[in-house]
């Protein structure tokens, strides 16, 4: 009889658990049904608009040596540094290099260097990954700069280019020193192939 009553108690606990979980599920579903229109805004307000990017960085191979080429003030280097073995950050502007060094002074495995994209101060075959984030449209000879990137990458290394598509905002050239008004996919592919990339 004791075994029967404990079984009945377990069944009652199981029913109560299912009921609680069902109420919670329904409450969550009701929230998302009503919040879908504002979810992006609400999520950013509660957690920030970049929290998921930091989590995704955990997918990066921690043994990588990464070049942040045209690093500016070092934002990309700062983001990557905790997740890779080392970062070499290069910029052609003395002021930008000083700003990057200030930002990254606590990161001992980040080396900030002054140098031009067409003549990178990095040894041949040193980088696993090269990143050019909003840099190439400032470079007078993009294909030559990409050739330099290829030189400093290890065999099988990868380059990530983030840049603008073609546009007609000529004021960008006047106010921000843009040499190029963006690049089409075809132009970028041609530059990369000319530089020896697959």
C-alpha positions as CSV (number, residue, x, y, z in Angstrom):
1,X,0.0,0.0,0.0
2,X,2.8,2.4,0.8
3,X,4.2,1.8,-2.7
4,X,0.8,2.6,-4.3
5,X,0.4,5.9,-2.4
6,X,4.0,7.0,-3.3
7,X,3.2,6.2,-6.9
8,X,0.1,8.3,-6.7
9,X,2.1,11.2,-5.1
10,X,4.7,11.0,-7.9
11,X,1.8,11.1,-10.5
12,X,0.4,14.1,-8.8
13,X,3.8,15.8,-8.8
14,X,4.2,15.0,-12.5
15,X,0.7,16.5,-13.3
16,X,1.5,19.7,-11.3
17,X,4.9,20.0,-13.0
18,X,3.3,19.7,-16.5
19,X,0.6,22.3,-15.5
20,X,3.3,24.8,-14.3
21,X,5.4,24.3,-17.4
22,X,2.4,24.7,-19.6
23,X,1.4,28.0,-17.9
24,X,5.0,29.2,-18.3
25,X,5.1,28.2,-22.0
26,X,1.8,29.9,-22.7
27,X,2.9,33.1,-20.9
28,X,6.1,33.2,-23.0
29,X,4.2,32.5,-26.2
30,X,1.7,35.3,-25.4
31,X,4.6,37.7,-24.7
32,X,6.3,37.0,-28.1
33,X,3.0,37.1,-30.0
34,X,2.4,40.6,-28.7
35,X,6.0,41.9,-28.8
36,X,7.2,40.7,-32.2
37,X,6.8,44.2,-33.7
38,X,9.0,45.8,-31.0
39,X,11.2,42.9,-30.1
40,X,14.4,44.2,-31.8
41,X,14.1,47.6,-30.0
42,X,13.2,46.0,-26.7
43,X,16.0,43.4,-26.9
44,X,18.5,46.2,-27.6
45,X,17.2,48.3,-24.8
46,X,17.4,45.4,-22.3
47,X,20.7,43.7,-23.4
48,X,22.4,46.2,-25.8
49,X,22.6,46.0,-29.5
50,X,25.9,44.0,-29.7
51,X,25.7,41.4,-26.9
52,X,25.2,38.5,-29.4
53,X,28.3,39.6,-31.4
54,X,30.5,39.1,-28.3
55,X,29.0,35.6,-27.8
56,X,29.7,34.7,-31.4
57,X,33.3,35.6,-31.0
58,X,33.7,32.4,-28.9
59,X,33.5,30.5,-32.2
60,X,36.8,32.0,-33.3
61,X,39.9,29.8,-33.1
62,X,41.9,31.1,-30.1
63,X,45.2,30.2,-31.7
64,X,44.9,32.8,-34.5
65,X,47.2,35.7,-35.3
66,X,45.0,38.4,-36.7
67,X,45.9,41.6,-38.6
68,X,43.6,44.5,-38.1
69,X,44.8,46.4,-41.1
70,X,43.8,50.1,-41.3
71,X,42.8,49.7,-37.6
72,X,41.8,53.3,-37.0
73,X,41.3,53.8,-33.2
74,X,41.4,50.0,-32.6
75,X,37.8,49.1,-32.2
76,X,38.1,45.8,-34.1
77,X,41.3,44.9,-32.3
78,X,39.7,45.6,-29.0
79,X,36.8,43.3,-29.9
80,X,39.0,40.4,-31.1
81,X,41.9,40.5,-28.7
82,X,40.3,38.5,-25.9
83,X,39.5,35.7,-28.3
84,X,42.7,35.2,-30.3
85,X,46.4,34.5,-29.7
86,X,47.6,37.9,-31.0
87,X,46.6,40.9,-33.0
88,X,48.8,43.2,-35.1
89,X,47.0,46.5,-35.6
90,X,48.3,48.7,-38.4
91,X,47.3,52.2,-39.5
92,X,48.9,54.9,-41.7
93,X,47.8,57.8,-39.5
94,X,50.0,58.7,-36.5
95,X,46.9,60.2,-34.7
96,X,44.9,57.0,-35.2
97,X,47.9,54.8,-34.1
98,X,48.1,56.9,-30.9
99,X,44.4,56.6,-30.3
100,X,44.6,52.8,-30.8
101,X,47.5,52.5,-28.5
102,X,45.6,54.4,-25.8
103,X,42.6,52.2,-26.2
104,X,44.6,48.9,-26.3
105,X,47.3,49.7,-23.7
106,X,46.0,46.9,-21.4
107,X,46.0,44.2,-24.1
108,X,49.5,42.8,-24.0
109,X,49.1,40.5,-27.0
110,X,48.1,43.4,-29.3
111,X,50.9,45.1,-31.2
112,X,49.9,48.5,-32.7
113,X,52.1,49.6,-35.6
114,X,52.3,52.6,-37.9
115,X,52.4,51.7,-41.5
116,X,50.9,52.0,-45.0
117,X,48.6,49.5,-46.5
118,X,50.7,49.3,-49.6
119,X,53.8,48.5,-47.5
120,X,52.7,46.7,-44.4
121,X,55.2,46.4,-41.5
122,X,54.5,42.7,-41.1
123,X,56.7,39.7,-42.0
124,X,55.8,37.5,-44.9
125,X,53.4,34.7,-44.1
126,X,52.8,35.9,-40.5
127,X,49.0,36.3,-40.2
128,X,46.2,33.6,-40.1
129,X,43.6,36.2,-40.8
130,X,43.6,39.8,-42.2
131,X,40.7,42.2,-41.6
132,X,40.2,45.4,-43.6
133,X,37.1,47.1,-42.1
134,X,36.1,50.2,-44.0
135,X,39.6,50.8,-45.2
136,X,40.0,50.0,-48.8
137,X,38.0,53.0,-50.1
138,X,40.7,55.2,-48.5
139,X,43.5,53.4,-50.3
140,X,44.8,54.8,-53.7
141,X,45.8,51.4,-55.0
142,X,43.4,48.7,-53.6
143,X,44.8,45.9,-55.7
144,X,48.4,46.7,-54.6
145,X,47.2,46.9,-50.9
146,X,45.5,43.5,-51.3
147,X,48.7,42.1,-52.7
148,X,50.5,43.2,-49.5
149,X,47.7,41.6,-47.5
150,X,48.3,38.3,-49.4
151,X,52.1,38.6,-48.8
152,X,51.6,38.8,-45.0
153,X,49.1,35.9,-44.8
154,X,50.1,32.3,-44.2
155,X,49.3,29.9,-46.9
156,X,45.6,29.1,-46.6
157,X,45.1,32.4,-44.6
158,X,41.9,34.3,-45.0
159,X,41.1,38.0,-45.6
160,X,37.8,39.6,-44.6
161,X,37.0,42.9,-46.4
162,X,34.2,45.0,-45.1
163,X,33.5,48.0,-47.3
164,X,30.9,50.1,-49.0
165,X,29.1,49.3,-52.2
166,X,29.2,51.9,-55.0
167,X,27.5,55.2,-54.1
168,X,27.3,58.7,-55.3
169,X,27.9,60.7,-52.1
170,X,30.8,62.7,-53.4
171,X,30.9,64.7,-50.1
172,X,32.4,61.6,-48.5
173,X,35.5,62.3,-50.7
174,X,35.7,65.9,-49.6
175,X,34.9,65.5,-45.9
176,X,36.3,62.0,-45.1
177,X,39.1,61.5,-47.6
178,X,37.5,58.7,-49.5
179,X,39.5,57.9,-52.6
180,X,36.8,55.5,-54.0
181,X,33.0,55.8,-53.9
182,X,32.6,52.1,-52.9
183,X,33.2,48.9,-54.8
184,X,30.9,46.6,-56.7
185,X,31.2,42.8,-56.0
186,X,32.8,42.4,-59.5
187,X,35.4,45.1,-58.8
188,X,36.2,43.6,-55.4
189,X,36.5,40.1,-56.9
190,X,38.8,41.5,-59.6
191,X,41.0,43.2,-57.0
192,X,41.2,40.1,-54.9
193,X,42.1,37.9,-57.9
194,X,44.7,40.3,-59.1
195,X,46.2,40.2,-55.6
196,X,46.5,36.4,-55.8
197,X,43.4,35.4,-53.7
198,X,41.1,32.6,-54.6
